[in-house]
Amino acid sequence: MKTRACYVMRDQVENLIPTIMKQSVTSKSRQSEKLMSVVSVVVVTFVYLLAMALSAD
């Protein structure tokens, strides 16, 4: 029984890990990260307060 050999070209894996691990350290990404954190906190707080208001009735 023969199996088909799968080959990976060297160009496909060369410098693959450094490109994956490369991080973009810019103020824009930090600002968007902070904004997403604030939005998340606001949404969670709103849902919590809404649940408290509905359960009080």
Buried (B, 14 or more C-beta within 10 A) or exposed (E): EEEEEEEEEEEEEEEEEEEEEEEEEEEEEEEEEEEEEEEEEEEEEEEEEEEEEEEEE
